Amino acid sequence: MTVDTPHTGQEAEAPRDLSATPPPPTPPKFILYLDGLEYAHTLRQLTLWAHHVLLPVYGREVTSTAPWCPRWWEHPEAVAQLHGLWLAWGELTGPEAGAAGPANWHRDYLSPVMGSLRDPSGPFAGCKSGAHRPKATPPIETVDPFAPQPGPPPPPPPVRA
């Protein structure tokens, strides 16, 4: 913002209120709400974290009772769960998280998510060590059970004279 200085008639910067706190940052959107470049950028960031932090530290041996897909990003459920885990990591492991933040992340987020992903009936159930297999999704009726039912349109309301 500029204001005219009273003596010179020239514009000068108005003093800023340094005591005002900036608005809080906008929280990141959950990855399932993104598309296009925004989705691709977020997936890239998630992949970097997963490949350079999560898997080197917390990745365990792949077995038939604890599968992992080498192409995890092709499983939407895995992407969604890992994105949530990554968002929680950002909140609970930074300096502002407090001393118990990382322990809470391990207990409340890491163990349940990794247990769910690595469950023999989880999203990687069909994948074998070093091999990806797309998951067959359950069949879904194409009819919307809550839509108006097909049939003749209702009669128009009577005209009142």
Stockholm file with secondary structure:
# STOCKHOLM 1.0

chainA/1-161         MTVDTPHTGQEAEAPRDLSATPPPPTPPKFILYLDGLEYAHTLRQLTLWAHHVLLPVYGREVTSTAPWCPRWWEHPEAVAQLHGLWLAWGELTGPEAGAAGPANWHRDYLSPVMGSLRDPSGPFAGCKSGAHRPKATPPIETVDPFAPQPGPPPPPPPVRA
#=GR chainA/1-161 SS CEEECTTTCCEEECCCCTTSCCCCCCCCCCGGGCCHHHHHHHHHHHHHHIIIIIHHHHCCCCBTTBCCCTTGGGCHHHHHHHHHHHHHHHHHSSGGGCTTHHHHHIIIIIHHHHHHHTSTTSTTTTCBTTBCCCCCCCCCCSSCTTSCCCSSCCCCCCCCC
#=GC SS_cons         CEEECTTTCCEEECCCCTTSCCCCCCCCCCGGGCCHHHHHHHHHHHHHHIIIIIHHHHCCCCBTTBCCCTTGGGCHHHHHHHHHHHHHHHHHSSGGGCTTHHHHHIIIIIHHHHHHHTSTTSTTTTCBTTBCCCCCCCCCCSSCTTSCCCSSCCCCCCCCC
//
